[in-house]
C-alpha cells in the first residue's frame, strides 16, 4: 500500500492448541478489543490469547454455521446459514 510503512515478511500457520479442530476452515474473523472472534461451520469462538486457545460461544444460535461476523460498539453480529443474523453483547 502506498505510504504504508508496515511490511509483512511471511505468513506462519498458527498453532491452535485448544477449543477448535485443526482442520476447521473459518469463513469469518473479527476483532473486538483484545479478543479475536471466529465464525466457522461448527460455531462461533472467542480467543483472548492471540489464538492459542478458543472458547465456543454458541448459546442462542439456531445454526452453528457462522459465515459472517461484524462488531459494532458493544455488540457482535453473526450471520448464520439458513437461520438469519443474530446479535449478542460483547462480554
C-alpha positions as CSV (number, residue, x, y, z in Angstrom):
1,X,0.0,0.0,0.0
2,X,1.3,3.4,-0.9
3,X,2.6,5.3,2.1
4,X,2.3,2.3,4.4
5,X,5.4,1.5,6.4
6,X,4.5,-1.9,7.8
7,X,6.0,-4.8,5.8
8,X,4.6,-8.3,6.1
9,X,7.6,-10.7,6.0
10,X,5.8,-14.0,5.6
11,X,2.8,-15.9,6.7
12,X,3.1,-18.5,9.5
13,X,0.5,-21.1,10.5
14,X,-0.9,-20.5,14.0
15,X,-0.9,-23.4,16.4
16,X,-4.4,-23.8,17.6
17,X,-4.0,-25.7,20.9
18,X,-7.5,-26.0,22.4
19,X,-11.1,-25.5,21.5
20,X,-11.2,-25.8,17.7
21,X,-10.3,-28.7,15.4
22,X,-7.2,-28.1,13.4
23,X,-9.0,-28.7,10.1
24,X,-11.7,-26.1,10.6
25,X,-12.0,-23.6,7.8
26,X,-13.1,-20.3,9.3
27,X,-15.1,-18.2,6.9
28,X,-15.3,-15.2,9.3
29,X,-13.0,-13.3,11.6
30,X,-13.5,-10.1,13.6
31,X,-11.6,-8.2,16.3
32,X,-13.2,-6.7,19.5
33,X,-10.8,-5.0,21.8
34,X,-8.2,-7.7,22.8
35,X,-10.4,-10.6,21.6
36,X,-10.3,-12.5,18.3
37,X,-13.7,-13.7,17.1
38,X,-14.1,-16.6,14.7
39,X,-17.1,-17.9,12.9
40,X,-16.9,-21.4,11.5
41,X,-19.2,-24.1,10.1
42,X,-19.2,-25.6,13.6
43,X,-19.9,-22.5,15.6
44,X,-18.7,-19.1,17.0
45,X,-15.5,-19.0,19.0
46,X,-13.6,-16.4,21.0
47,X,-9.9,-16.2,21.8
48,X,-8.3,-13.8,24.3
49,X,-4.8,-15.1,24.0
50,X,-4.0,-14.3,20.3
51,X,-5.5,-17.5,19.0
52,X,-3.7,-20.0,21.2
53,X,-7.0,-21.3,22.6
54,X,-10.6,-20.8,21.6
55,X,-13.8,-21.0,23.6
56,X,-17.2,-21.7,21.9
57,X,-19.9,-19.2,22.5
58,X,-23.0,-20.7,20.7
59,X,-25.8,-20.3,23.2
60,X,-28.8,-18.9,21.4
61,X,-27.7,-19.5,17.8
62,X,-30.2,-21.6,15.8
63,X,-27.4,-22.7,13.4
64,X,-23.8,-23.4,14.2
65,X,-22.8,-22.5,10.6
66,X,-21.5,-18.9,11.1
67,X,-20.4,-17.4,7.8
68,X,-20.1,-13.7,8.7
69,X,-19.2,-11.6,11.7
70,X,-19.3,-7.9,12.4
71,X,-18.6,-5.8,15.5
72,X,-20.3,-2.5,16.3
73,X,-19.8,-0.9,19.6
74,X,-20.6,-3.4,22.3
75,X,-22.4,-5.8,20.0
76,X,-21.3,-8.7,17.7
77,X,-23.5,-9.8,14.8
78,X,-23.3,-13.3,13.4
79,X,-24.7,-14.3,10.0
80,X,-25.7,-17.9,10.0
81,X,-26.6,-20.3,7.3
82,X,-30.3,-20.7,6.9
83,X,-31.4,-19.1,10.1
84,X,-30.5,-15.4,9.7
85,X,-28.5,-12.8,11.7
86,X,-28.1,-13.0,15.4
87,X,-26.6,-10.4,17.8
88,X,-25.1,-10.5,21.3
89,X,-23.4,-8.1,23.6
90,X,-19.6,-8.5,24.0
91,X,-18.7,-9.8,27.4
